Amino acid sequence: MKKTLVAFAAVSFISTQLSFAADCKQIETVSPGQLTVAAYDYPPFTFASPDGAISGIDPAIVKRFATDSCLELVTLVMDPAATIQSVVAGKADLAIGSWNRTENRRKVLDLSAPLYIDHMGIYSKAGYDEIEATVDKRAGTVTGFFWVADLQKLFGTNLKLYPTPVALAQDLAADRLDVGFLGYNAGSYNQKNNGAYPGIAIKMAKPDERIQATVLPPQTAILYTKGNQSLGKALDESIAAQHADGSLAKTISDVGFDPEITNVGEPRFVK
């Protein structure tokens, strides 16, 4: 009797494992059976520590995707520019961190279905919320934002580019800068929860035809290896499911954002 029960248990275990394996999609990744994700610290979209631990909005999305796809999650924590290069160089499968869906980016990478909307913010001690009020000021933004080109046309040599939001914030606080242009969502979150940007007003930029980001706010995406169709298809399916079941909206709401930003509309790319 014991032998029969043991045999039955073994067959059941094998059957379950085969069924589980059958449910898993065949996805091409840098390391078979693993999903390698490049991340940088950009709260609340991504909290990333040097030991590789990640949490936040984008990590919740990729963790769900890894689970759905039967892949072990492996993280690489680095600076923003390096995350993109790691995917381009084939060292990581995905790059996360509230990346905008831009025409330039899709020349070297593929981009997932839209996640949420990323509004442009105006940071200043004066409380500006209109572009016109800032055009003669000492302005700054961070390399990598898609609105950089539009700001350069408008401000010319009055615009300074920074490697990180922290560097920009230091100059703004020290009055070496009059106005900064950064993401509204991240700034308002960090000001409210972490005491960042003391004495600085963070306003959502009002529409101005000269700055495309204020008229048609960019959608964000997860970046992945160009041409990896199996990865892209499975990732988009997971994102669609997370939109449909409300889990993405809940993740957004949990950090204090309006879940309305998950109403992304049709996929689009900005210049």
PyMOL commands that set and color helices and strands:
alter all, ss='L'
color gray80, all
select helices_A, chain A and resi 2-23+57-68+80-88+105-107+131-134+148-158+165-173+184-194+212-215+229-244+247-254+259-262
alter helices_A, ss='H'
color red, helices_A
select strands_A, chain A and resi 34-39+47-48+54-55+72-77+94-100+110-111+120-124+139-142+159-162+179-183+201-204+220-224
alter strands_A, ss='S'
color yellow, strands_A
deselect
rebuild
show_as cartoon
